[in-house]
């Protein structure tokens, strides 16, 4: 339904559009969502998510997520960008993938789910399928998602970053491209992510180990006295 509404808006805008110099947003964020351990939040930051470095209008910047608590966790970010929706619509873009994902990182590129895509369903179910369903040969409306599976030990903290920009990062990343760049638009949105785990409790020796260490220390003192 959203796609039909937006299509009407784009067609109306096309009728009013006259020149490349006209002010218009080039990269827009239509929708974004988080999945934190199976709980999906749309269009806002749930607890543990920092949007201070992220522009929710353009969908560019860095999102930070902090996770604590021992056990298995899942953190994912879904973003539906439109590049140059005016004047050339939002359904002729394509996705691509560069590099190999790290351990625990899953991804997906697909039509947002308004017509045929299943990316949002997979995102909500924590089952991103590591597939690009909108390659260059079959352009359409594009959305992207990245998700991390990881395990925390007692006292550990996970810090996840999701970065979206117009410059290709290093390592593994997803890419959404508009082949007909105008308005000096770079033509692509790049999506990468990183995970760091730190902290943790210092292991406490078991009573038997403490007894063994204590016995060894007592023997050392006794032997020195005899010497």
Secondary structure, DSSP 8 states (H G I E B T S, - for coil): -HHHHHHHHHHHHHHH---TTS---SEEEEEEEEEETTEEEESS--TTEEEEEEETTTTEEEEEEEEESSEEEEEEEEEEEEESHHHH-SSSBEEEEES---TTEEEEEE--SSSS--HHHHHHTT-----BSS-GGG-B--EEEEEEEEEE-TTEEEEEEEEEESS--SSSEEEEE-SS--TT---EEEEEEEEEEEE-------HHHHHHHHHHHHHHHHHHHH-
